[in-house]
Amino acid sequence: MSVDSLPTLFQWARDNLLKEEALAISALEELPIHIFPEMFKVAFTDRHTKVLIAMVSAWPFPCLPVGTLIEDPHLETLKAVLDGLNVLVTGKVHSR
């Protein structure tokens, strides 16, 4: 295994956090906002629906770039994003 094929510390931490959905969801309030876009992309691609709902409802930016991720749409993933938006719009979540 070459050094180039090893994951970075950030990639390793992100992937391990996403494996533990409950931990990932509870950690969202403490995550630095610059981590959100990449973590969202991986959660979307790997279909972590519970994490997606929580991430969308805690999204710290004015724009949520879902359109660029929908190359091969998956119904459950899209439903999770919409559920997160519903939570955000109805105000059932605490803001960062």
C-alpha positions in Angstrom: 0.0 0.0 0.0 1.5 3.3 -1.1 1.4 6.5 1.0 -0.8 8.1 -1.7 -3.5 5.5 -1.2 -3.8 6.0 2.5 -6.8 8.2 3.6 -6.1 11.5 5.2 -6.9 12.0 8.9 -10.0 14.0 7.9 -11.2 11.3 5.6 -10.6 8.6 8.2 -12.4 10.6 10.9 -15.3 11.5 8.6 -15.8 7.9 7.4 -15.7 6.5 11.0 -18.1 9.2 12.2 -20.6 8.3 9.4 -20.4 4.6 10.4 -21.9 5.6 13.8 -25.1 7.4 12.8 -26.1 8.4 16.4 -22.7 9.8 17.1 -22.6 11.7 13.8 -26.0 13.2 14.5 -25.1 14.2 18.0 -21.7 15.7 16.9 -23.3 18.0 14.2 -23.6 20.9 16.6 -19.9 20.7 17.5 -18.5 20.2 14.0 -16.7 23.2 12.4 -18.8 24.4 9.5 -16.0 23.9 6.9 -16.5 20.1 7.4 -20.2 20.1 6.5 -19.9 20.2 2.7 -17.6 17.2 2.3 -19.4 15.2 5.0 -22.7 16.0 3.4 -21.4 14.8 0.0 -20.2 11.5 1.4 -23.4 11.0 3.5 -25.5 11.7 0.4 -23.4 9.4 -1.9 -23.2 6.6 0.7 -27.0 7.0 1.5 -26.7 7.7 5.2 -30.4 8.9 5.4 -30.6 9.6 9.1 -27.5 11.6 9.1 -28.7 13.5 6.0 -31.9 14.5 7.7 -30.0 15.9 10.6 -27.3 17.6 8.4 -29.9 19.3 6.2 -31.8 20.6 9.3 -28.6 21.9 10.8 -27.1 23.2 7.5 -25.0 26.3 8.4 -24.9 27.9 4.9 -27.6 29.8 2.9 -27.3 27.4 -0.1 -27.7 23.6 -0.1 -26.0 22.2 -3.3 -28.0 19.1 -3.8 -28.4 19.5 -7.6 -24.8 18.7 -8.3 -25.0 15.4 -6.3 -28.1 14.0 -8.1 -26.4 12.1 -10.9 -28.0 8.7 -10.0 -31.0 9.7 -7.9 -32.0 7.3 -5.1 -35.5 7.8 -3.7 -34.6 7.3 0.0 -31.7 9.7 -0.2 -33.8 12.4 -1.8 -36.6 11.7 0.7 -34.0 12.2 3.5 -33.0 15.6 2.1 -36.6 16.7 1.8 -37.3 15.5 5.4 -34.4 17.6 6.6 -35.7 20.6 4.7 -39.1 20.0 6.3 -37.6 20.1 9.8 -35.6 23.2 8.9 -38.6 25.0 7.5 -41.0 24.1 10.2 -38.5 25.3 12.8 -38.4 22.0 14.8 -34.6 22.2 15.2 -32.3 24.5 17.2 -30.2 26.7 15.0 -26.4 26.6 15.2 
